[in-house]
Amino acid sequence: MAKRRLFYTALGGIASYQLARMMKKYSHPLRTINHQERLLDDVSIEHRINWIKEETFDQQWTEELWPYLSARKKTGSLITGSYQLKYDFYPVKDPKITVLVVHGYNEYKEKYAEVIYYLLQANIQVMVYDQRDHGQSKLSEKNTQINTGDFRDYVADLHLMVTEARHISETQTALWLLGHSMGGAIVSRFAQAYPGLIDGLVLSVPMFDIEMGNLPTPLIHLYVDFAKKLGYGHRYIPTTIDKKNDLAHLSYRSDNHLTNSKVRGEHFFKLNYQLHRYPTKLGSNNWLKAALDTLQVINQPINIAKMTMPTLLFRAGQDELVTPQGLANLAYYLPNSLNYVLPESKHEIFLSDDQQLQAVMRTIIYYIEQNSDQLFEK
């Protein structure tokens, strides 16, 4: 009996050791505390901006914003493999700065119309595109799943867009990348791989660590890795499906955990259905594995140190999608950054209330202009 107990104890120890070795492959070590943050400064800019107000949002959108953008918009597309990536370009007269916007997971380029509207009024020209499996860059109109199996494809797509942005501009300008959430992760990986191709970054709650609830990230990483190997990579991420209400995605929830502004949140939810017959919804196990594989790379201090360009970083204090640990790790190792935290903001900082959105946009315009001026002086 004692020998049998000893045998099972040894067997359990060996199994635990092998499991620990295997889980090391899926580890995501991050700094948990960062004091290199500040509250948003109240900066002033020289431009007179026509702000869109929540109380008159729909009217101003229809009568002011949309006609303004439509009169300036130039459309185009770039082909890469089976995908045709659609983009919009908004030129300005005598430009000195170009901002290339990279949207987040499950988003679309028109969602940044208000941001673009404000940048154009500051004489900053803008390019924005739909990432693969999003918006108008899907393989078919009926495709609703985000199924990218390698984030290097996103980075390659961004490389095409950066080249196009340089080519399409009438004059040579400073080129900045603005990335939100997943777009922030892609922008950051691009900056690590090609630091000499861009002049600055604006990172809005970049996806450097995904909120997994009570489940540890290494365990989720292990699960999606094996799911892909077993042929289940195309299936939806299990925790993202509402089995109790499979129609929940068809209606806007005012009590959502994404935005502080019901007006903006509901407007862009409806706009998505106006522009796309079947909007993108949710990702696959393939996508999550690719995301977690990439996060292990971009979070390495040696790679973050390659992001030497001026970087403006925003963290949302009430974010339920991106963890503060991922952004603490990023902010700590970034060599040339200004890091802000918005204590009351949810994940969608560009869909905030008027006061916060205006403060964020003034900060972005001020930071980009100040750092671009320094580039021109060199």
Contacts in CASP RR format, 6 or more apart in sequence:
PFRMAT RR
TARGET T0000
AUTHOR 0000-0000-0000
METHOD contacts of the structure
MODEL  1
MAKRRLFYTALGGIASYQLARMMKKYSHPLRTINHQERLLDDVSIEHRIN
WIKEETFDQQWTEELWPYLSARKKTGSLITGSYQLKYDFYPVKDPKITVL
VVHGYNEYKEKYAEVIYYLLQANIQVMVYDQRDHGQSKLSEKNTQINTGD
FRDYVADLHLMVTEARHISETQTALWLLGHSMGGAIVSRFAQAYPGLIDG
LVLSVPMFDIEMGNLPTPLIHLYVDFAKKLGYGHRYIPTTIDKKNDLAHL
SYRSDNHLTNSKVRGEHFFKLNYQLHRYPTKLGSNNWLKAALDTLQVINQ
PINIAKMTMPTLLFRAGQDELVTPQGLANLAYYLPNSLNYVLPESKHEIF
LSDDQQLQAVMRTIIYYIEQNSDQLFEK
22 222 0 8 1.000
23 218 0 8 1.000
23 219 0 8 1.000
23 222 0 8 1.000
26 217 0 8 1.000
26 218 0 8 1.000
26 219 0 8 1.000
26 221 0 8 1.000
26 222 0 8 1.000
26 225 0 8 1.000
26 292 0 8 1.000
27 218 0 8 1.000
28 209 0 8 1.000
28 217 0 8 1.000
28 218 0 8 1.000
28 221 0 8 1.000
28 292 0 8 1.000
28 295 0 8 1.000
28 296 0 8 1.000
28 299 0 8 1.000
29 299 0 8 1.000
30 208 0 8 1.000
30 209 0 8 1.000
30 299 0 8 1.000
30 325 0 8 1.000
30 326 0 8 1.000
30 328 0 8 1.000
30 329 0 8 1.000
31 325 0 8 1.000
31 326 0 8 1.000
31 328 0 8 1.000
31 329 0 8 1.000
31 332 0 8 1.000
32 325 0 8 1.000
32 328 0 8 1.000
33 328 0 8 1.000
34 327 0 8 1.000
34 328 0 8 1.000
34 329 0 8 1.000
34 331 0 8 1.000
34 332 0 8 1.000
34 339 0 8 1.000
36 331 0 8 1.000
36 332 0 8 1.000
36 339 0 8 1.000
37 315 0 8 1.000
37 331 0 8 1.000
37 339 0 8 1.000
37 340 0 8 1.000
37 341 0 8 1.000
38 338 0 8 1.000
38 339 0 8 1.000
38 340 0 8 1.000
38 341 0 8 1.000
39 340 0 8 1.000
39 341 0 8 1.000
39 343 0 8 1.000
40 340 0 8 1.000
40 342 0 8 1.000
40 356 0 8 1.000
40 359 0 8 1.000
40 360 0 8 1.000
40 363 0 8 1.000
41 340 0 8 1.000
41 363 0 8 1.000
42 359 0 8 1.000
43 362 0 8 1.000
43 363 0 8 1.000
43 366 0 8 1.000
44 362 0 8 1.000
44 366 0 8 1.000
45 122 0 8 1.000
45 362 0 8 1.000
45 365 0 8 1.000
45 366 0 8 1.000
45 369 0 8 1.000
47 121 0 8 1.000
47 122 0 8 1.000
47 123 0 8 1.000
47 365 0 8 1.000
48 121 0 8 1.000
49 118 0 8 1.000
49 121 0 8 1.000
49 122 0 8 1.000
49 358 0 8 1.000
49 361 0 8 1.000
50 64 0 8 1.000
50 121 0 8 1.000
51 118 0 8 1.000
51 354 0 8 1.000
51 358 0 8 1.000
52 60 0 8 1.000
52 61 0 8 1.000
52 64 0 8 1.000
52 65 0 8 1.000
52 114 0 8 1.000
52 117 0 8 1.000
53 60 0 8 1.000
53 354 0 8 1.000
54 261 0 8 1.000
54 263 0 8 1.000
54 264 0 8 1.000
54 353 0 8 1.000
54 354 0 8 1.000
57 263 0 8 1.000
57 264 0 8 1.000
57 267 0 8 1.000
58 267 0 8 1.000
61 267 0 8 1.000
65 113 0 8 1.000
65 114 0 8 1.000
65 117 0 8 1.000
66 113 0 8 1.000
68 117 0 8 1.000
68 120 0 8 1.000
69 90 0 8 1.000
69 113 0 8 1.000
69 116 0 8 1.000
69 117 0 8 1.000
69 120 0 8 1.000
72 90 0 8 1.000
72 91 0 8 1.000
72 92 0 8 1.000
72 120 0 8 1.000
73 88 0 8 1.000
73 89 0 8 1.000
73 90 0 8 1.000
74 88 0 8 1.000
74 89 0 8 1.000
74 90 0 8 1.000
74 91 0 8 1.000
74 168 0 8 1.000
75 86 0 8 1.000
75 87 0 8 1.000
75 88 0 8 1.000
75 89 0 8 1.000
76 86 0 8 1.000
76 87 0 8 1.000
76 88 0 8 1.000
76 89 0 8 1.000
77 84 0 8 1.000
77 85 0 8 1.000
77 86 0 8 1.000
77 87 0 8 1.000
78 84 0 8 1.000
78 85 0 8 1.000
78 87 0 8 1.000
78 157 0 8 1.000
78 160 0 8 1.000
78 161 0 8 1.000
78 164 0 8 1.000
79 85 0 8 1.000
80 132 0 8 1.000
80 156 0 8 1.000
80 157 0 8 1.000
80 160 0 8 1.000
82 139 0 8 1.000
83 132 0 8 1.000
83 137 0 8 1.000
83 139 0 8 1.000
83 157 0 8 1.000
84 137 0 8 1.000
85 129 0 8 1.000
85 130 0 8 1.000
85 131 0 8 1.000
85 132 0 8 1.000
85 137 0 8 1.000
85 157 0 8 1.000
85 160 0 8 1.000
85 161 0 8 1.000
86 109 0 8 1.000
86 129 0 8 1.000
86 130 0 8 1.000
86 135 0 8 1.000
86 136 0 8 1.000
86 137 0 8 1.000
87 109 0 8 1.000
87 127 0 8 1.000
87 128 0 8 1.000
87 129 0 8 1.000
87 130 0 8 1.000
87 161 0 8 1.000
87 164 0 8 1.000
88 109 0 8 1.000
88 127 0 8 1.000
88 128 0 8 1.000
88 129 0 8 1.000
89 125 0 8 1.000
89 126 0 8 1.000
89 127 0 8 1.000
89 165 0 8 1.000
89 168 0 8 1.000
90 116 0 8 1.000
90 120 0 8 1.000
90 125 0 8 1.000
90 126 0 8 1.000
90 127 0 8 1.000
91 125 0 8 1.000
91 169 0 8 1.000
91 170 0 8 1.000
92 120 0 8 1.000
92 123 0 8 1.000
92 124 0 8 1.000
92 125 0 8 1.000
93 123 0 8 1.000
94 123 0 8 1.000
94 171 0 8 1.000
95 123 0 8 1.000
95 124 0 8 1.000
95 125 0 8 1.000
95 169 0 8 1.000
95 170 0 8 1.000
95 171 0 8 1.000
95 173 0 8 1.000
96 123 0 8 1.000
96 173 0 8 1.000
96 174 0 8 1.000
96 372 0 8 1.000
96 376 0 8 1.000
97 123 0 8 1.000
97 124 0 8 1.000
97 125 0 8 1.000
97 173 0 8 1.000
97 174 0 8 1.000
97 176 0 8 1.000
97 368 0 8 1.000
97 369 0 8 1.000
97 372 0 8 1.000
98 124 0 8 1.000
98 125 0 8 1.000
98 126 0 8 1.000
98 127 0 8 1.000
98 165 0 8 1.000
98 169 0 8 1.000
98 173 0 8 1.000
98 174 0 8 1.000
98 175 0 8 1.000
98 176 0 8 1.000
99 119 0 8 1.000
99 124 0 8 1.000
99 125 0 8 1.000
99 126 0 8 1.000
99 127 0 8 1.000
99 176 0 8 1.000
99 177 0 8 1.000
99 178 0 8 1.000
99 202 0 8 1.000
99 368 0 8 1.000
100 126 0 8 1.000
100 127 0 8 1.000
100 128 0 8 1.000
100 161 0 8 1.000
100 162 0 8 1.000
100 165 0 8 1.000
100 175 0 8 1.000
100 176 0 8 1.000
100 177 0 8 1.000
100 178 0 8 1.000
101 109 0 8 1.000
101 112 0 8 1.000
101 115 0 8 1.000
101 116 0 8 1.000
101 126 0 8 1.000
101 127 0 8 1.000
101 128 0 8 1.000
101 129 0 8 1.000
101 178 0 8 1.000
101 179 0 8 1.000
102 129 0 8 1.000
102 131 0 8 1.000
102 158 0 8 1.000
102 177 0 8 1.000
102 178 0 8 1.000
102 179 0 8 1.000
102 180 0 8 1.000
102 183 0 8 1.000
102 184 0 8 1.000
102 186 0 8 1.000
102 187 0 8 1.000
103 109 0 8 1.000
103 111 0 8 1.000
103 112 0 8 1.000
103 128 0 8 1.000
103 130 0 8 1.000
103 131 0 8 1.000
103 134 0 8 1.000
103 179 0 8 1.000
103 180 0 8 1.000
103 183 0 8 1.000
104 131 0 8 1.000
104 179 0 8 1.000
104 180 0 8 1.000
104 181 0 8 1.000
104 182 0 8 1.000
104 183 0 8 1.000
104 184 0 8 1.000
104 207 0 8 1.000
105 146 0 8 1.000
105 181 0 8 1.000
105 182 0 8 1.000
105 183 0 8 1.000
105 207 0 8 1.000
105 283 0 8 1.000
106 134 0 8 1.000
106 146 0 8 1.000
106 280 0 8 1.000
106 281 0 8 1.000
106 282 0 8 1.000
106 283 0 8 1.000
107 134 0 8 1.000
107 180 0 8 1.000
107 181 0 8 1.000
108 130 0 8 1.000
108 134 0 8 1.000
108 135 0 8 1.000
108 136 0 8 1.000
108 272 0 8 1.000
108 275 0 8 1.000
108 276 0 8 1.000
108 279 0 8 1.000
108 280 0 8 1.000
109 128 0 8 1.000
109 129 0 8 1.000
109 130 0 8 1.000
109 135 0 8 1.000
109 136 0 8 1.000
110 271 0 8 1.000
110 275 0 8 1.000
111 268 0 8 1.000
111 271 0 8 1.000
111 272 0 8 1.000
112 128 0 8 1.000
112 350 0 8 1.000
114 264 0 8 1.000
114 350 0 8 1.000
114 357 0 8 1.000
115 178 0 8 1.000
115 350 0 8 1.000
115 361 0 8 1.000
116 126 0 8 1.000
116 128 0 8 1.000
118 361 0 8 1.000
118 365 0 8 1.000
119 125 0 8 1.000
119 126 0 8 1.000
119 361 0 8 1.000
119 364 0 8 1.000
119 365 0 8 1.000
120 126 0 8 1.000
122 365 0 8 1.000
122 369 0 8 1.000
124 365 0 8 1.000
124 368 0 8 1.000
125 169 0 8 1.000
125 173 0 8 1.000
127 161 0 8 1.000
127 164 0 8 1.000
127 165 0 8 1.000
127 168 0 8 1.000
129 137 0 8 1.000
129 157 0 8 1.000
129 161 0 8 1.000
130 136 0 8 1.000
130 137 0 8 1.000
131 137 0 8 1.000
131 154 0 8 1.000
131 157 0 8 1.000
131 183 0 8 1.000
131 186 0 8 1.000
132 138 0 8 1.000
132 148 0 8 1.000
132 153 0 8 1.000
132 154 0 8 1.000
132 157 0 8 1.000
133 139 0 8 1.000
133 143 0 8 1.000
133 145 0 8 1.000
133 146 0 8 1.000
133 147 0 8 1.000
133 148 0 8 1.000
133 280 0 8 1.000
134 146 0 8 1.000
134 280 0 8 1.000
135 275 0 8 1.000
135 276 0 8 1.000
135 279 0 8 1.000
135 280 0 8 1.000
136 276 0 8 1.000
138 280 0 8 1.000
141 276 0 8 1.000
141 277 0 8 1.000
141 278 0 8 1.000
142 277 0 8 1.000
142 278 0 8 1.000
143 278 0 8 1.000
143 280 0 8 1.000
144 278 0 8 1.000
144 279 0 8 1.000
144 280 0 8 1.000
144 281 0 8 1.000
144 282 0 8 1.000
145 234 0 8 1.000
145 236 0 8 1.000
145 280 0 8 1.000
145 281 0 8 1.000
145 282 0 8 1.000
145 283 0 8 1.000
145 284 0 8 1.000
146 280 0 8 1.000
146 282 0 8 1.000
146 283 0 8 1.000
146 284 0 8 1.000
146 287 0 8 1.000
147 234 0 8 1.000
147 283 0 8 1.000
147 284 0 8 1.000
147 286 0 8 1.000
147 287 0 8 1.000
148 154 0 8 1.000
148 286 0 8 1.000
148 287 0 8 1.000
148 290 0 8 1.000
149 286 0 8 1.000
149 287 0 8 1.000
149 289 0 8 1.000
149 290 0 8 1.000
150 290 0 8 1.000
150 293 0 8 1.000
151 185 0 8 1.000
151 186 0 8 1.000
151 189 0 8 1.000
151 290 0 8 1.000
151 291 0 8 1.000
151 293 0 8 1.000
151 294 0 8 1.000
154 183 0 8 1.000
154 186 0 8 1.000
155 186 0 8 1.000
155 189 0 8 1.000
155 190 0 8 1.000
155 193 0 8 1.000
158 177 0 8 1.000
158 186 0 8 1.000
158 187 0 8 1.000
158 190 0 8 1.000
159 190 0 8 1.000
159 194 0 8 1.000
159 197 0 8 1.000
162 175 0 8 1.000
162 177 0 8 1.000
162 190 0 8 1.000
162 194 0 8 1.000
162 197 0 8 1.000
162 198 0 8 1.000
165 175 0 8 1.000
166 172 0 8 1.000
166 175 0 8 1.000
174 199 0 8 1.000
174 200 0 8 1.000
174 368 0 8 1.000
174 372 0 8 1.000
174 375 0 8 1.000
174 376 0 8 1.000
175 197 0 8 1.000
175 198 0 8 1.000
175 199 0 8 1.000
175 200 0 8 1.000
176 198 0 8 1.000
176 199 0 8 1.000
176 200 0 8 1.000
176 201 0 8 1.000
176 202 0 8 1.000
176 368 0 8 1.000
176 372 0 8 1.000
177 187 0 8 1.000
177 190 0 8 1.000
177 191 0 8 1.000
177 198 0 8 1.000
177 200 0 8 1.000
177 201 0 8 1.000
177 202 0 8 1.000
178 187 0 8 1.000
178 201 0 8 1.000
178 202 0 8 1.000
178 204 0 8 1.000
178 364 0 8 1.000
179 186 0 8 1.000
179 187 0 8 1.000
179 201 0 8 1.000
179 202 0 8 1.000
179 203 0 8 1.000
179 204 0 8 1.000
179 206 0 8 1.000
180 204 0 8 1.000
180 205 0 8 1.000
180 206 0 8 1.000
180 349 0 8 1.000
180 350 0 8 1.000
181 204 0 8 1.000
181 205 0 8 1.000
181 206 0 8 1.000
181 207 0 8 1.000
181 321 0 8 1.000
181 322 0 8 1.000
181 347 0 8 1.000
182 207 0 8 1.000
182 291 0 8 1.000
183 206 0 8 1.000
183 207 0 8 1.000
184 203 0 8 1.000
184 204 0 8 1.000
184 206 0 8 1.000
184 207 0 8 1.000
185 206 0 8 1.000
185 207 0 8 1.000
185 208 0 8 1.000
185 291 0 8 1.000
185 294 0 8 1.000
185 295 0 8 1.000
185 298 0 8 1.000
187 201 0 8 1.000
187 203 0 8 1.000
187 206 0 8 1.000
188 201 0 8 1.000
188 203 0 8 1.000
188 206 0 8 1.000
188 208 0 8 1.000
188 298 0 8 1.000
188 304 0 8 1.000
188 307 0 8 1.000
188 330 0 8 1.000
189 294 0 8 1.000
189 297 0 8 1.000
189 298 0 8 1.000
190 197 0 8 1.000
190 198 0 8 1.000
191 198 0 8 1.000
191 200 0 8 1.000
191 201 0 8 1.000
191 306 0 8 1.000
191 307 0 8 1.000
191 309 0 8 1.000
192 298 0 8 1.000
192 303 0 8 1.000
192 304 0 8 1.000
192 306 0 8 1.000
192 307 0 8 1.000
195 306 0 8 1.000
195 307 0 8 1.000
195 308 0 8 1.000
195 309 0 8 1.000
196 309 0 8 1.000
198 309 0 8 1.000
199 309 0 8 1.000
199 310 0 8 1.000
199 371 0 8 1.000
199 372 0 8 1.000
199 375 0 8 1.000
200 309 0 8 1.000
200 310 0 8 1.000
200 311 0 8 1.000
200 368 0 8 1.000
200 371 0 8 1.000
201 307 0 8 1.000
201 309 0 8 1.000
201 310 0 8 1.000
201 311 0 8 1.000
201 312 0 8 1.000
202 311 0 8 1.000
202 312 0 8 1.000
202 314 0 8 1.000
202 364 0 8 1.000
202 367 0 8 1.000
202 368 0 8 1.000
203 311 0 8 1.000
203 312 0 8 1.000
203 313 0 8 1.000
203 314 0 8 1.000
203 330 0 8 1.000
204 314 0 8 1.000
204 349 0 8 1.000
204 350 0 8 1.000
205 314 0 8 1.000
205 315 0 8 1.000
205 316 0 8 1.000
205 319 0 8 1.000
205 321 0 8 1.000
205 322 0 8 1.000
205 327 0 8 1.000
205 347 0 8 1.000
205 349 0 8 1.000
206 313 0 8 1.000
206 322 0 8 1.000
206 327 0 8 1.000
206 330 0 8 1.000
207 291 0 8 1.000
207 295 0 8 1.000
207 321 0 8 1.000
207 322 0 8 1.000
208 295 0 8 1.000
208 298 0 8 1.000
208 299 0 8 1.000
208 322 0 8 1.000
208 326 0 8 1.000
208 327 0 8 1.000
208 329 0 8 1.000
208 330 0 8 1.000
209 217 0 8 1.000
209 295 0 8 1.000
209 299 0 8 1.000
209 322 0 8 1.000
209 323 0 8 1.000
209 325 0 8 1.000
209 326 0 8 1.000
209 327 0 8 1.000
209 329 0 8 1.000
210 217 0 8 1.000
210 291 0 8 1.000
210 292 0 8 1.000
210 295 0 8 1.000
210 321 0 8 1.000
210 322 0 8 1.000
210 323 0 8 1.000
211 319 0 8 1.000
211 320 0 8 1.000
211 321 0 8 1.000
211 322 0 8 1.000
211 323 0 8 1.000
212 220 0 8 1.000
215 239 0 8 1.000
217 292 0 8 1.000
220 288 0 8 1.000
220 292 0 8 1.000
221 289 0 8 1.000
221 292 0 8 1.000
224 233 0 8 1.000
224 237 0 8 1.000
224 285 0 8 1.000
224 286 0 8 1.000
224 288 0 8 1.000
224 289 0 8 1.000
224 292 0 8 1.000
225 289 0 8 1.000
227 233 0 8 1.000
227 235 0 8 1.000
227 285 0 8 1.000
227 289 0 8 1.000
228 285 0 8 1.000
228 286 0 8 1.000
228 289 0 8 1.000
232 285 0 8 1.000
233 284 0 8 1.000
233 285 0 8 1.000
233 286 0 8 1.000
233 289 0 8 1.000
234 284 0 8 1.000
234 285 0 8 1.000
234 286 0 8 1.000
235 284 0 8 1.000
235 285 0 8 1.000
236 282 0 8 1.000
236 283 0 8 1.000
236 284 0 8 1.000
236 285 0 8 1.000
237 282 0 8 1.000
237 283 0 8 1.000
237 284 0 8 1.000
237 285 0 8 1.000
237 287 0 8 1.000
237 288 0 8 1.000
240 282 0 8 1.000
240 283 0 8 1.000
241 282 0 8 1.000
242 248 0 8 1.000
242 249 0 8 1.000
249 281 0 8 1.000
252 265 0 8 1.000
252 266 0 8 1.000
252 269 0 8 1.000
252 270 0 8 1.000
254 262 0 8 1.000
254 266 0 8 1.000
256 265 0 8 1.000
257 320 0 8 1.000
257 321 0 8 1.000
257 346 0 8 1.000
257 347 0 8 1.000
258 265 0 8 1.000
258 321 0 8 1.000
258 346 0 8 1.000
258 347 0 8 1.000
258 348 0 8 1.000
258 351 0 8 1.000
259 265 0 8 1.000
259 346 0 8 1.000
259 347 0 8 1.000
259 348 0 8 1.000
259 351 0 8 1.000
259 352 0 8 1.000
260 344 0 8 1.000
260 345 0 8 1.000
260 346 0 8 1.000
260 351 0 8 1.000
260 352 0 8 1.000
260 353 0 8 1.000
260 356 0 8 1.000
261 351 0 8 1.000
261 352 0 8 1.000
261 353 0 8 1.000
261 354 0 8 1.000
261 357 0 8 1.000
264 351 0 8 1.000
264 352 0 8 1.000
264 357 0 8 1.000
265 348 0 8 1.000
265 351 0 8 1.000
268 351 0 8 1.000
272 279 0 8 1.000
273 279 0 8 1.000
297 303 0 8 1.000
298 304 0 8 1.000
299 326 0 8 1.000
299 329 0 8 1.000
299 330 0 8 1.000
301 333 0 8 1.000
304 329 0 8 1.000
304 330 0 8 1.000
304 333 0 8 1.000
304 334 0 8 1.000
305 333 0 8 1.000
305 335 0 8 1.000
307 334 0 8 1.000
307 335 0 8 1.000
307 336 0 8 1.000
308 335 0 8 1.000
308 336 0 8 1.000
309 336 0 8 1.000
310 336 0 8 1.000
310 337 0 8 1.000
310 338 0 8 1.000
310 367 0 8 1.000
310 371 0 8 1.000
311 334 0 8 1.000
311 336 0 8 1.000
311 337 0 8 1.000
311 338 0 8 1.000
312 337 0 8 1.000
312 338 0 8 1.000
312 340 0 8 1.000
312 363 0 8 1.000
312 364 0 8 1.000
312 367 0 8 1.000
312 368 0 8 1.000
313 327 0 8 1.000
313 330 0 8 1.000
313 331 0 8 1.000
313 334 0 8 1.000
313 337 0 8 1.000
313 338 0 8 1.000
313 339 0 8 1.000
313 340 0 8 1.000
314 340 0 8 1.000
314 341 0 8 1.000
314 342 0 8 1.000
314 349 0 8 1.000
314 360 0 8 1.000
315 324 0 8 1.000
315 327 0 8 1.000
315 331 0 8 1.000
315 339 0 8 1.000
315 340 0 8 1.000
315 341 0 8 1.000
315 342 0 8 1.000
316 322 0 8 1.000
316 341 0 8 1.000
316 342 0 8 1.000
316 345 0 8 1.000
316 346 0 8 1.000
316 347 0 8 1.000
316 349 0 8 1.000
317 324 0 8 1.000
317 341 0 8 1.000
317 342 0 8 1.000
317 343 0 8 1.000
317 344 0 8 1.000
317 345 0 8 1.000
318 343 0 8 1.000
318 344 0 8 1.000
318 345 0 8 1.000
318 346 0 8 1.000
318 347 0 8 1.000
319 345 0 8 1.000
319 346 0 8 1.000
319 347 0 8 1.000
320 346 0 8 1.000
320 347 0 8 1.000
321 347 0 8 1.000
322 347 0 8 1.000
331 337 0 8 1.000
331 339 0 8 1.000
338 367 0 8 1.000
340 363 0 8 1.000
342 349 0 8 1.000
342 352 0 8 1.000
342 356 0 8 1.000
342 360 0 8 1.000
344 356 0 8 1.000
345 352 0 8 1.000
345 356 0 8 1.000
346 352 0 8 1.000
349 356 0 8 1.000
349 357 0 8 1.000
349 360 0 8 1.000
350 357 0 8 1.000
350 360 0 8 1.000
351 357 0 8 1.000
352 360 0 8 1.000
END
